Amino acid sequence: MSHQVVIIGSGPAGLTAAIYTARANLSPLVIEGWQSGGQLTTTTEVENYPGFTHGIMGPELMNAMRRQAERFGAQFMAGDVSRVNFRRHPFELIVEDEQTVQAMTVIIATGASPVQLGLSNERRLTGHGVSTCATCDGFFFRGKDLVVVGGGDSAMEEAIFLTKFATSVTIVHRRDKLRASKIMQDRAMKNEKIRFLWNSVVEDILGQDTVTGVRLRNVVTGSVLEVPCAGVFIAIGHRPNTTLFAGQLAMDERGYLRTYNGTATSVPGVFAAGDVQDSKYRQAITAAGSGCMAAIDAERFLETLEHR
């Protein structure tokens, strides 16, 4: 049996697509992936999602979206998609190297993963002082001293944004000059709340229940320095979760899926929504919006198949 719609991923984009396609009586199947609920399940309080006056916990928001999709008839399958074949129609998806799922349309909502430092305390303290999104979490650090790790445009943007709330922001960069564009460098360097620690890498993030500081090593002198702070923002890039689609779908130079005329990919009948195709905004609300768009695009594609 072939499903009319299969959605890969269960973050805001995937679950919104599930709600819309389910309400259109398309009986979508959502293949959840290894992190059911997406990145928001690692976020504590979400205050910038419309409709929640006092904020909502990330996992609670994703559970509510899932229940809403289930209410309209969406089905869920645990596990990861290990292979896809978009060269034939219906499309074929292999889940956990075992089960074959066929689909008339596919909505890809696999998201993007922030590049991590690879420290054990980084994972343990994520959501407790360690963050990869200043827009999401900066508000919680009013009057605090913060550290931003990175040297590109994203790091400068994060640092400048954080100065709206923080007492001070220290940018830690492993080289002696930034990779950021000249205009972003100038903005950061002119900001009185921002200072730079050059030629330095984070060796450890300190704190038991919440972040209390970072231990840095100077890559030139080898000296070690501890910097007290209440939060560490990792801004060394994001990596779209698109390895699965290499050679079958068009991507940009960074691996993000290319979309055309809305959410269509380079293969008719395959659509993409959320951070897997959005390297600019990366917000839950924009992901949800593109999930809605992908659902409508998939529904219209199915209508054209019927007419044929």
PAFITOR-797362 format. One record per residue (C-alpha): residue in one letter; x, y, z. Coordinates in steps of 0.001 Angstrom, whole numbers. Example, Ala and Ser with C-alpha at 12.3 -4.5 7.8 and 13.67 -1.06 7.14 Angstrom:
// residues 2
<r code="A" px="12300" py="-4500" pz="7800"/>
<r code="S" px="13670" py="-1060" pz="7140"/>
***
This chain:
// residues 308
<r code="M" px="0" py="0" pz="0"/>
<r code="S" px="1240" py="3474" pz="-873"/>
<r code="H" px="651" py="6386" pz="1487"/>
<r code="Q" px="-545" py="9631" pz="-44"/>
<r code="V" px="1789" py="11685" pz="2165"/>
<r code="V" px="4826" py="10611" pz="4154"/>
<r code="I" px="6503" py="13220" pz="6351"/>
<r code="I" px="10105" py="12697" pz="7436"/>
<r code="G" px="10722" py="14493" pz="10729"/>
<r code="S" px="8586" py="15508" pz="13688"/>
<r code="G" px="9650" py="19024" pz="14644"/>
<r code="P" px="7469" py="22121" pz="14128"/>
<r code="A" px="7661" py="21835" pz="10323"/>
<r code="G" px="6835" py="18128" pz="10205"/>
<r code="L" px="4033" py="18257" pz="12754"/>
<r code="T" px="2404" py="21318" pz="11168"/>
<r code="A" px="2521" py="19542" pz="7810"/>
<r code="A" px="923" py="16540" pz="9517"/>
<r code="I" px="-1894" py="18664" pz="10964"/>
<r code="Y" px="-2705" py="20246" pz="7609"/>
<r code="T" px="-2488" py="17085" pz="5515"/>
<r code="A" px="-4491" py="15136" pz="8096"/>
<r code="R" px="-7238" py="17765" pz="8056"/>
<r code="A" px="-7252" py="17410" pz="4261"/>
<r code="N" px="-8060" py="13684" pz="4720"/>
<r code="L" px="-4724" py="12622" pz="3282"/>
<r code="S" px="-3902" py="10266" pz="6192"/>
<r code="P" px="-237" py="11286" pz="6516"/>
<r code="L" px="2394" py="8997" pz="7969"/>
<r code="V" px="5019" py="10782" pz="10077"/>
<r code="I" px="8363" py="9008" pz="10412"/>
<r code="E" px="9607" py="10643" pz="13583"/>
<r code="G" px="13376" py="10263" pz="13404"/>
<r code="W" px="15834" py="9751" pz="16240"/>
<r code="Q" px="14773" py="12923" pz="18046"/>
<r code="S" px="11002" py="12880" pz="18211"/>
<r code="G" px="9814" py="16470" pz="18386"/>
<r code="G" px="12996" py="17952" pz="16919"/>
<r code="Q" px="15295" py="20521" pz="18513"/>
<r code="L" px="12516" py="22094" pz="20594"/>
<r code="T" px="12529" py="19030" pz="22836"/>
<r code="T" px="15944" py="20217" pz="24118"/>
<r code="T" px="14662" py="23757" pz="24763"/>
<r code="T" px="13340" py="24756" pz="28164"/>
<r code="E" px="10888" py="27658" pz="27958"/>
<r code="V" px="9665" py="28975" pz="24598"/>
<r code="E" px="8416" py="32552" pz="24939"/>
<r code="N" px="8340" py="33720" pz="21321"/>
<r code="Y" px="5831" py="31233" pz="19863"/>
<r code="P" px="2546" py="33106" pz="19262"/>
<r code="G" px="-423" py="32231" pz="21425"/>
<r code="F" px="1361" py="31445" pz="24690"/>
<r code="T" px="1250" py="34566" pz="26844"/>
<r code="H" px="3435" py="33176" pz="29599"/>
<r code="G" px="5562" py="30900" pz="27440"/>
<r code="I" px="5524" py="27120" pz="27131"/>
<r code="M" px="8108" py="24412" pz="27638"/>
<r code="G" px="9582" py="23135" pz="24370"/>
<r code="P" px="8643" py="19464" pz="24900"/>
<r code="E" px="5130" py="20489" pz="25965"/>
<r code="L" px="4641" py="22511" pz="22772"/>
<r code="M" px="5776" py="19603" pz="20606"/>
<r code="N" px="3544" py="17140" pz="22487"/>
<r code="A" px="572" py="19442" pz="21916"/>
<r code="M" px="1348" py="19623" pz="18180"/>
<r code="R" px="1627" py="15863" pz="18000"/>
<r code="R" px="-1688" py="15301" pz="19793"/>
<r code="Q" px="-3326" py="17779" pz="17447"/>
<r code="A" px="-2022" py="15898" pz="14408"/>
<r code="E" px="-3144" py="12563" pz="15888"/>
<r code="R" px="-6602" py="14013" pz="16558"/>
<r code="F" px="-7048" py="14561" pz="12810"/>
<r code="G" px="-5805" py="11089" pz="11889"/>
<r code="A" px="-2053" py="11409" pz="11356"/>
<r code="Q" px="-134" py="8187" pz="11972"/>
<r code="F" px="3324" py="7997" pz="13511"/>
<r code="M" px="6191" py="5593" pz="13006"/>
<r code="A" px="9238" py="5539" pz="15271"/>
<r code="G" px="12682" py="5243" pz="13771"/>
<r code="D" px="14939" py="6805" pz="11182"/>
<r code="V" px="14707" py="6696" pz="7422"/>
<r code="S" px="17920" py="4967" pz="6358"/>
<r code="R" px="17507" py="5117" pz="2541"/>
<r code="V" px="15252" py="6775" pz="3"/>
<r code="N" px="14568" py="6226" pz="-3682"/>
<r code="F" px="13125" py="9297" pz="-5381"/>
<r code="R" px="13972" py="8017" pz="-8872"/>
<r code="R" px="10761" py="6035" pz="-9134"/>
<r code="H" px="7143" py="6774" pz="-8286"/>
<r code="P" px="5627" py="5931" pz="-5876"/>
<r code="F" px="8693" py="6906" pz="-3874"/>
<r code="E" px="10335" py="4329" pz="-1615"/>
<r code="L" px="11646" py="4947" pz="1896"/>
<r code="I" px="13480" py="2330" pz="3940"/>
<r code="V" px="13040" py="2727" pz="7710"/>
<r code="E" px="15762" py="1373" pz="10019"/>
<r code="D" px="17160" py="-694" pz="7115"/>
<r code="E" px="14147" py="-2999" pz="7395"/>
<r code="Q" px="10703" py="-1691" pz="6546"/>
<r code="T" px="9808" py="-301" pz="3117"/>
<r code="V" px="7305" py="2550" pz="2946"/>
<r code="Q" px="5865" py="3814" pz="-334"/>
<r code="A" px="4646" py="7375" pz="-797"/>
<r code="M" px="2897" py="9360" pz="-3495"/>
<r code="T" px="4338" py="12561" pz="-1970"/>
<r code="V" px="7073" py="13148" pz="588"/>
<r code="I" px="7568" py="16156" pz="2852"/>
<r code="I" px="11116" py="16398" pz="4184"/>
<r code="A" px="11328" py="18116" pz="7580"/>
<r code="T" px="14537" py="16648" pz="8956"/>
<r code="G" px="15820" py="20002" pz="10224"/>
<r code="A" px="19392" py="21066" pz="10873"/>
<r code="S" px="21738" py="20308" pz="13737"/>
<r code="P" px="23919" py="22949" pz="15375"/>
<r code="V" px="27598" py="22159" pz="15129"/>
<r code="Q" px="28781" py="21295" pz="18635"/>
<r code="L" px="32082" py="21708" pz="20435"/>
<r code="G" px="32030" py="18033" pz="21399"/>
<r code="L" px="32378" py="18523" pz="25159"/>
<r code="S" px="30580" py="16240" pz="27595"/>
<r code="N" px="29348" py="19147" pz="29737"/>
<r code="E" px="28058" py="20895" pz="26628"/>
<r code="R" px="25388" py="18254" pz="26112"/>
<r code="R" px="24656" py="17915" pz="29835"/>
<r code="L" px="24095" py="21656" pz="30299"/>
<r code="T" px="22168" py="22290" pz="27086"/>
<r code="G" px="19047" py="24155" pz="28147"/>
<r code="H" px="20706" py="25036" pz="31457"/>
<r code="G" px="23005" py="27783" pz="30262"/>
<r code="V" px="24281" py="26275" pz="27025"/>
<r code="S" px="22374" py="27418" pz="23944"/>
<r code="T" px="22711" py="27628" pz="20172"/>
<r code="C" px="20032" py="30278" pz="19663"/>
<r code="A" px="20302" py="33804" pz="21059"/>
<r code="T" px="16913" py="34766" pz="19621"/>
<r code="C" px="15320" py="31856" pz="21475"/>
<r code="D" px="17088" py="32147" pz="24826"/>
<r code="G" px="18703" py="35581" pz="25161"/>
<r code="F" px="15789" py="36990" pz="27149"/>
<r code="F" px="16536" py="34607" pz="30029"/>
<r code="F" px="19983" py="36127" pz="30589"/>
<r code="R" px="19110" py="39685" pz="31533"/>
<r code="G" px="21859" py="41290" pz="33587"/>
<r code="K" px="24211" py="38307" pz="33139"/>
<r code="D" px="27717" py="37851" pz="31735"/>
<r code="L" px="27734" py="35656" pz="28636"/>
<r code="V" px="30187" py="33923" pz="26312"/>
<r code="V" px="29722" py="33455" pz="22564"/>
<r code="V" px="31921" py="30929" pz="20749"/>
<r code="G" px="32637" py="31570" pz="17074"/>
<r code="G" px="34062" py="34065" pz="14615"/>
<r code="G" px="31635" py="34235" pz="11706"/>
<r code="D" px="28611" py="36386" pz="10930"/>
<r code="S" px="26353" py="34151" pz="13025"/>
<r code="A" px="28550" py="34608" pz="16090"/>
<r code="M" px="28608" py="38396" pz="15651"/>
<r code="E" px="24837" py="38502" pz="15177"/>
<r code="E" px="24312" py="36382" pz="18292"/>
<r code="A" px="26680" py="38521" pz="20370"/>
<r code="I" px="25156" py="41823" pz="19262"/>
<r code="F" px="21648" py="40530" pz="19929"/>
<r code="L" px="22642" py="39305" pz="23389"/>
<r code="T" px="23898" py="42760" pz="24398"/>
<r code="K" px="20231" py="43803" pz="24568"/>
<r code="F" px="19967" py="41681" pz="27714"/>
<r code="A" px="23427" py="40840" pz="29024"/>
<r code="T" px="25768" py="42931" pz="31127"/>
<r code="S" px="28702" py="41763" pz="29018"/>
<r code="V" px="29384" py="39397" pz="26118"/>
<r code="T" px="32782" py="37780" pz="25562"/>
<r code="I" px="33435" py="36407" pz="22081"/>
<r code="V" px="35855" py="33475" pz="22095"/>
<r code="H" px="37557" py="32767" pz="18759"/>
<r code="R" px="40242" py="30217" pz="17966"/>
<r code="R" px="42078" py="32545" pz="15550"/>
<r code="D" px="43475" py="36070" pz="15791"/>
<r code="K" px="41007" py="37523" pz="13294"/>
<r code="L" px="37345" py="37024" pz="12510"/>
<r code="R" px="35754" py="35287" pz="9534"/>
<r code="A" px="32723" py="37569" pz="9748"/>
<r code="S" px="31962" py="40181" pz="7115"/>
<r code="K" px="33541" py="43616" pz="7613"/>
<r code="I" px="30244" py="45272" pz="8507"/>
<r code="M" px="29463" py="42670" pz="11192"/>
<r code="Q" px="32982" py="42902" pz="12604"/>
<r code="D" px="32694" py="46670" pz="12871"/>
<r code="R" px="29329" py="46481" pz="14623"/>
<r code="A" px="30617" py="43992" pz="17173"/>
<r code="M" px="33869" py="45826" pz="17840"/>
<r code="K" px="32100" py="49146" pz="18345"/>
<r code="N" px="29700" py="47649" pz="20891"/>
<r code="E" px="30857" py="48624" pz="24371"/>
<r code="K" px="29436" py="45458" pz="25926"/>
<r code="I" px="31462" py="43111" pz="23716"/>
<r code="R" px="35059" py="42010" pz="24275"/>
<r code="F" px="37173" py="39452" pz="22401"/>
<r code="L" px="39433" py="36653" pz="23534"/>
<r code="W" px="41604" py="35667" pz="20580"/>
<r code="N" px="43456" py="32430" pz="19774"/>
<r code="S" px="41344" py="30626" pz="22355"/>
<r code="V" px="39300" py="27444" pz="22451"/>
<r code="V" px="36817" py="26187" pz="25035"/>
<r code="E" px="38277" py="23222" pz="26883"/>
<r code="D" px="35376" py="22787" pz="29293"/>
<r code="I" px="32065" py="24310" pz="30328"/>
<r code="L" px="31832" py="24687" pz="34088"/>
<r code="G" px="28841" py="24240" pz="36375"/>
<r code="Q" px="26861" py="21530" pz="38101"/>
<r code="D" px="23193" py="22323" pz="37498"/>
<r code="T" px="23670" py="25503" pz="35442"/>
<r code="V" px="26589" py="27117" pz="33650"/>
<r code="T" px="28955" py="29066" pz="35905"/>
<r code="G" px="31858" py="29619" pz="33518"/>
<r code="V" px="34161" py="28278" pz="30814"/>
<r code="R" px="37739" py="27051" pz="30855"/>
<r code="L" px="39708" py="28371" pz="27873"/>
<r code="R" px="43072" py="27410" pz="26423"/>
<r code="N" px="45169" py="29796" pz="24375"/>
<r code="V" px="46268" py="27877" pz="21274"/>
<r code="V" px="49427" py="30012" pz="20908"/>
<r code="T" px="50766" py="30137" pz="24476"/>
<r code="G" px="49011" py="27095" pz="25953"/>
<r code="S" px="47886" py="29126" pz="28952"/>
<r code="V" px="44565" py="28277" pz="30610"/>
<r code="L" px="41993" py="30851" pz="31710"/>
<r code="E" px="38665" py="30462" pz="33492"/>
<r code="V" px="35984" py="33007" pz="32575"/>
<r code="P" px="32899" py="33254" pz="34811"/>
<r code="C" px="29598" py="33461" pz="32916"/>
<r code="A" px="25956" py="32468" pz="33214"/>
<r code="G" px="25534" py="31289" pz="29641"/>
<r code="V" px="27496" py="29930" pz="26682"/>
<r code="F" px="26146" py="30427" pz="23169"/>
<r code="I" px="27694" py="28123" pz="20567"/>
<r code="A" px="27703" py="29861" pz="17175"/>
<r code="I" px="30006" py="27820" pz="14987"/>
<r code="G" px="27380" py="26917" pz="12412"/>
<r code="H" px="24515" py="24572" pz="11618"/>
<r code="R" px="24566" py="21414" pz="9526"/>
<r code="P" px="21389" py="20511" pz="7618"/>
<r code="N" px="20304" py="16893" pz="8037"/>
<r code="T" px="20401" py="16104" pz="4327"/>
<r code="T" px="23029" py="13368" pz="3960"/>
<r code="L" px="20209" py="10925" pz="3282"/>
<r code="F" px="19239" py="12794" pz="104"/>
<r code="A" px="22681" py="13288" pz="-1437"/>
<r code="G" px="22676" py="12621" pz="-5167"/>
<r code="Q" px="18876" py="12649" pz="-5399"/>
<r code="L" px="17847" py="16215" pz="-4504"/>
<r code="A" px="19434" py="19556" pz="-5415"/>
<r code="M" px="21270" py="21255" pz="-2527"/>
<r code="D" px="23209" py="24465" pz="-2095"/>
<r code="E" px="26918" py="24565" pz="-1325"/>
<r code="R" px="26253" py="24094" pz="2408"/>
<r code="G" px="23960" py="21109" pz="1963"/>
<r code="Y" px="20588" py="22831" pz="2449"/>
<r code="L" px="17836" py="21549" pz="169"/>
<r code="R" px="16954" py="23917" pz="-2661"/>
<r code="T" px="13260" py="24748" pz="-2950"/>
<r code="Y" px="11372" py="26300" pz="-5847"/>
<r code="N" px="8004" py="28057" pz="-6098"/>
<r code="G" px="7292" py="27487" pz="-2439"/>
<r code="T" px="8479" py="24203" pz="-970"/>
<r code="A" px="9013" py="22050" pz="-4085"/>
<r code="T" px="12392" py="20347" pz="-4385"/>
<r code="S" px="14127" py="19303" pz="-7594"/>
<r code="V" px="12007" py="16113" pz="-7693"/>
<r code="P" px="8279" py="16642" pz="-8396"/>
<r code="G" px="6234" py="15338" pz="-5500"/>
<r code="V" px="8999" py="15805" pz="-2932"/>
<r code="F" px="8734" py="18906" pz="-750"/>
<r code="A" px="10934" py="20403" pz="1977"/>
<r code="A" px="10031" py="22508" pz="5006"/>
<r code="G" px="11773" py="24008" pz="8009"/>
<r code="D" px="15450" py="24244" pz="8823"/>
<r code="V" px="16411" py="21596" pz="6283"/>
<r code="Q" px="15915" py="24266" pz="3609"/>
<r code="D" px="16151" py="27454" pz="5691"/>
<r code="S" px="19609" py="28646" pz="6678"/>
<r code="K" px="18484" py="32200" pz="7461"/>
<r code="Y" px="15657" py="32313" pz="10013"/>
<r code="R" px="15761" py="28942" pz="11834"/>
<r code="Q" px="12810" py="29680" pz="14127"/>
<r code="A" px="10023" py="27375" pz="15286"/>
<r code="I" px="7368" py="29719" pz="13878"/>
<r code="T" px="8979" py="29962" pz="10428"/>
<r code="A" px="9443" py="26182" pz="10358"/>
<r code="A" px="5774" py="25695" pz="11232"/>
<r code="G" px="4763" py="28156" pz="8522"/>
<r code="S" px="6765" py="26347" pz="5862"/>
<r code="G" px="5281" py="23048" pz="7090"/>
<r code="C" px="1850" py="24471" pz="6332"/>
<r code="M" px="3074" py="25546" pz="2881"/>
<r code="A" px="4506" py="22101" pz="2142"/>
<r code="A" px="1229" py="20443" pz="3151"/>
<r code="I" px="-749" py="22650" pz="763"/>
<r code="D" px="1803" py="22089" pz="-2015"/>
<r code="A" px="1619" py="18308" pz="-1503"/>
<r code="E" px="-2188" py="18382" pz="-1548"/>
<r code="R" px="-2196" py="20306" pz="-4838"/>
<r code="F" px="360" py="17921" pz="-6337"/>
<r code="L" px="-1872" py="14972" pz="-5475"/>
<r code="E" px="-4800" py="16733" pz="-7149"/>
<r code="T" px="-2796" py="17044" pz="-10368"/>
<r code="L" px="-2067" py="13294" pz="-10223"/>
<r code="E" px="-5795" py="12576" pz="-9956"/>
<r code="H" px="-6540" py="14725" pz="-12993"/>
<r code="R" px="-3955" py="12823" pz="-15008"/>
***
